[in-house]
Amino acid sequence: MKTTYRIDTICLTIFLAGLLTACDAATPTFKNSGHQQPAVSSLFFEQLQSIQKPGLSTQLLQADAESAADVLLIVLDATTYVPYLVAAPRKGVSAQTAMHEQSLEIIIGSGFVSELHSLEPVGLLQLDGTILSAVQRHGYTRILGINDSGLGVVHRKNYQRGIFHSALQTGPGIVEDGKLDISIRDLQRPKYYRSFVAVCEANWVLGVSLQPMNLRPIGERLLAFFASSNMVCDDVVNLAGDREAVIAIRHADDTLLFHGDPETYKVSMLGFKEK
């Protein structure tokens, strides 16, 4: 089912990538432009900063005052938001549909890369205690899970079924035990659009890169941000990037601000609801 979002005040569809498209007042639709237009518009940030939600703030990271912002963070108070695992193996679900059907405020994904067009899980996928896909003993090294305390991260070798009621296998760990865990060799690898989640003492931090990047500079920016913000964040895990990377947040009047493609079907994503 295709979901549309009504915009009453100005008839515009807002793209994080900076593209603004006139639309029909009754049924505007969203189209993917996030990977095609890496420049970011000031109008988007005005819209983003105007979002007034309890326990939520946004942050743009950049290497220095001369460079363009290249990492977007959404910081959530862990006492205000509840994590929710979206999983649809072999069937798939889009970010747009999941936000509508599950009444989510924010969504980020994808949990892991699946084979193109197959929508088969790769590695662990556990939903409400049921194992939908077993742990893969090579490749992704981290398990991102949900239990009664919220979000948690363990190495795959330490995973036990009872630790989390819902979980997915992902990685690598960008930050582990509070330290950068991506080697300098990462800078020789291809750059991709990135999505990631940080688990902190009092917060959860969701992030995407606004242009293709390596993981090491993302980790360096995050550690500097955590230090300047007095945040204790032991783990930052990489989610699937490139065509899989998406983040979306619900705005006023049910409009949707997003980066990536909110209509492409994915196996897994991480959503958040207000308590």
Order of alpha helices (4+ residues) and beta strands (2+ residues): beta-beta-alpha-beta-beta-beta-alpha-beta-beta-beta-beta-beta-beta-beta-beta-beta-beta-alpha-beta-beta-beta-beta
